[in-house]
Structure formats: structure tokens, C-alpha cells
Amino acid sequence: MSEKAANDEARLEAKEAEVLEEAERVSAELEAARAELESLKEKYIRLLADFDNYRKRSAEALDAAKAEGRMEVLRAVLPILDDLERALAHAETHPDAVVEGVQKIKDAFLRTLTGLGVEEVPGAGEAFDPRYHEAIGVVEDEEEGRVAEVYQKGFRVGEKLVRPARVSVTKKKA
């Protein structure tokens, strides 16, 4: 073999070794990337399952809080029902005391509402506010835009309206 052929073969073998080394390096990188991808897939599946469990726990907690809220209201209102039943039981024997008893029950009920954070919407003489009042009539007066009469009381909890007050509103005389 000639010296040139031997040099070419040596260069070819060196190039082949270099290509094999690069192929091994790329193969190792590919395996590392596959392992990382598999690890990330597992992490994603765990996170997805954790989030689904969180969503379910949150829904259960919300349902439990709603049920507890209803129970709190019922515990507050049931004594008023008891008072009404007692008033009706005594109505036949003491009819003159019924009005006084019903007034006391109404006062107790209003105290219960206050304890639950319920406030009465401002009524007669106050400025008409469409957020809290429902106008069902108009009355002529010296001043415009005031509540003249309340036909049905309104209630709110903070700024959230439970029921608007049904009112008549003043309109300036022509």
C-alpha cells in the first residue's frame, strides 16, 4: 500500500471514529432528552391529578359552607316559629294579648335579622335610590325624588340587596 493510500485510510478511520463518537454523543443526548420528557410527562400527570383533587375538595368545601350557612339561618329563625306557635296557642284564651305577643315576635325577628347582618333599606323621607328602592307610585309634593311612603320594607346585607323596598316617590308639584 502506498503512503498516500495509508494516509487516506488513516484519515478515513479517524473521520469514522469522529463520526462514531459524535453519533454516540447525540445518542446519549437523545436518551437524556427522552428521560427528561418522560419525567416531565409524569410530573404533568401528577399535577393534573392534584389539581383535579383540589377542584373536588374546593367544591365539597363550598357545598359544606353553604349547608352550614343554611343551618345557621335555620337555627336563628326556628325560635321565632316556636314563638308564633305559642302565640297562636294562647290566642283563644287571651285574644287581647295576641297583638302584643306578635309585636314582640316581630321585634325578636328583626333582632335576628340584624344578628345575621341584615339591614333595613332606608324608607320614608329619604332620597329615592334605585339601587335599593322600587317605585310603584308617584305622589306630588314640594320636593322631588324623596320616598313618600313605604309599602313593603326592603333589606340588604352590606351593599348587596336582599329585597328592594317598594315605595311611592315624590314628584314636584307642577
C-alpha positions in Angstrom: 0.0 0.0 0.0 1.3 3.4 -0.8 1.9 6.1 1.6 -0.9 8.2 0.2 -3.4 5.3 0.5 -2.2 4.7 4.0 -2.7 8.4 4.9 -6.1 8.4 3.3 -7.1 5.3 5.1 -5.8 6.7 8.4 -7.8 9.9 7.8 -10.8 7.9 6.9 -10.5 5.8 10.1 -10.1 9.0 12.1 -13.1 10.6 10.5 -15.1 7.4 11.0 -14.1 7.3 14.7 -15.0 11.0 15.0 -18.4 10.3 13.4 -19.0 7.3 15.7 -18.0 9.4 18.7 -20.5 12.2 17.6 -23.2 9.6 17.0 -22.7 8.2 20.5 -22.8 11.7 21.9 -26.0 12.5 20.0 -27.5 9.1 21.0 -26.7 9.9 24.7 -28.3 13.3 24.4 -31.3 11.8 22.8 -31.7 9.3 25.6 -31.3 12.1 28.2 -34.0 14.1 26.4 -36.3 11.1 26.3 -35.7 10.5 30.0 -36.4 14.2 30.7 -39.5 14.1 28.6 -40.8 11.0 30.4 -40.1 12.7 33.8 -41.9 15.8 32.7 -44.9 13.7 31.5 -45.1 12.0 34.9 -44.9 15.4 36.7 -47.6 16.8 34.4 -49.9 13.8 35.1 -49.3 14.2 38.9 -50.0 17.9 38.7 -53.2 17.3 36.7 -54.4 14.7 39.3 -53.5 17.1 42.1 -55.4 19.9 40.5 -58.5 17.7 39.9 -58.4 16.6 43.6 -58.1 20.3 44.7 -61.1 21.2 42.5 -63.1 18.4 44.1 -62.1 19.4 47.6 -62.9 23.1 46.9 -66.4 22.1 45.6 -67.0 20.0 48.7 -65.8 22.8 51.0 -68.1 25.3 49.2 -71.1 22.9 49.5 -70.3 22.4 53.2 -70.1 26.2 53.8 -73.4 26.7 52.0 -75.0 24.0 54.1 -73.6 25.5 57.3 -74.9 28.9 56.3 -78.4 27.5 55.8 -78.2 25.7 59.2 -77.1 29.0 60.8 -80.1 30.8 59.4 -82.5 28.0 60.4 -81.1 27.9 63.9 -81.7 31.7 64.1 -85.3 31.5 62.7 -86.7 28.4 64.3 -87.2 30.1 67.7 -89.4 32.7 66.0 -91.5 29.8 64.7 -91.8 28.5 68.2 -92.9 31.9 69.5 -95.6 32.1 66.8 -96.9 28.7 67.7 -97.1 29.7 71.4 -98.9 32.9 70.4 -101.4 31.0 68.4 -101.9 28.5 71.2 -102.7 31.4 73.6 -104.8 33.4 71.1 -108.1 31.6 72.1 -107.6 32.0 75.8 -106.2 35.6 75.7 -107.2 37.2 72.4 -106.3 40.7 73.7 -102.6 39.7 74.3 -102.2 38.5 70.7 -101.2 41.9 69.3 -98.6 42.5 72.0 -97.2 38.9 71.5 -97.0 39.3 67.7 -95.2 42.7 68.2 -92.7 41.0 70.5 -92.2 38.2 67.9 -91.6 40.8 65.1 -89.1 42.6 67.3 -87.3 39.3 68.0 -87.3 38.5 64.3 -85.8 42.0 63.4 -83.1 41.4 66.1 -82.3 38.0 64.5 -82.0 39.6 61.1 -79.7 42.2 62.5 -77.6 39.4 64.0 -77.3 37.9 60.6 -76.0 41.2 59.2 -79.3 42.2 57.5 -80.2 45.9 57.5 -83.4 47.6 56.6 -83.3 49.8 53.4 -83.8 53.5 54.3 -87.5 54.4 53.9 -89.9 57.4 54.1 -88.3 60.9 53.8 -85.1 59.5 52.4 -83.8 60.2 48.9 -85.0 57.7 46.3 -82.2 55.3 45.4 -83.0 52.9 42.5 -80.3 50.5 43.8 -82.5 49.9 46.9 -86.0 51.2 46.1 -88.6 50.0 43.6 -91.0 52.8 42.7 -94.6 51.6 42.5 -96.3 55.0 42.7 -95.8 58.8 42.5 -97.0 61.4 44.9 -96.9 65.2 44.2 -95.0 67.2 46.8 -92.9 70.3 47.3 -89.7 68.2 47.0 -88.7 65.9 44.2 -87.1 62.4 44.4 -87.9 61.5 48.0 -89.6 58.4 49.3 -93.1 59.4 50.3 -94.4 56.1 51.6 -93.1 52.5 52.0 -95.5 49.8 51.0 -93.0 46.9 51.6 -89.8 47.2 53.5 -86.5 46.4 51.7 -83.5 44.6 53.2 -79.8 44.4 52.3 -76.7 42.7 53.6 -73.9 45.3 53.3 -74.3 46.7 49.8 -75.9 43.5 48.5 -79.7 43.9 48.1 -81.9 41.1 49.5 -85.1 42.7 48.5 -85.9 46.3 47.3 -88.2 48.5 49.3 -91.5 49.0 47.3 -92.2 52.7 47.7 -94.0 55.8 46.3 -91.8 58.6 45.2 -92.4 62.4 45.4 -92.7 64.5 42.2 -92.6 68.3 42.4 -96.0 69.9 42.0 -96.5 71.5 38.6 
